[in-house]
């Protein structure tokens, strides 16, 4: 009987300790940018994620993207899947080193419009596969 009580106590303790170890939750979209990559002839949508304590996160997600030029023409609409491996450290002269996702869009996927300037809209949909970065 003592062994049975001890086993239940260990299982109960294990379950309680697991309850206090909640997975991080994406609370903030950090800095984002959109750029053309001359060497690969594609575009990159960069964005970062953080929890409520501003700890950097990587998360599998679906990203819905829409690009509208200054003539109000929709030149791209698409959905891209992002995995944790799409996050990495990137350095720029303006912003320094940042931990960001890199979502690539091929130049051939974007329709030529009357204007080469416009706005990028995107929606991040988490798949809850989160990793906390230190």
Secondary structure as GFF3:
##gff-version 3
##sequence-region A 1 134
A	DSSP	alpha_helix	2	19	.	.	.	ID=ss1
A	DSSP	beta_strand	28	37	.	.	.	ID=ss2
A	DSSP	beta_strand	42	50	.	.	.	ID=ss3
A	DSSP	beta_strand	56	69	.	.	.	ID=ss4
A	DSSP	beta_strand	74	82	.	.	.	ID=ss5
A	DSSP	three_ten_helix	84	86	.	.	.	ID=ss6
A	DSSP	beta_strand	87	92	.	.	.	ID=ss7
A	DSSP	beta_strand	96	106	.	.	.	ID=ss8
A	DSSP	three_ten_helix	107	109	.	.	.	ID=ss9
A	DSSP	beta_strand	118	132	.	.	.	ID=ss10
###
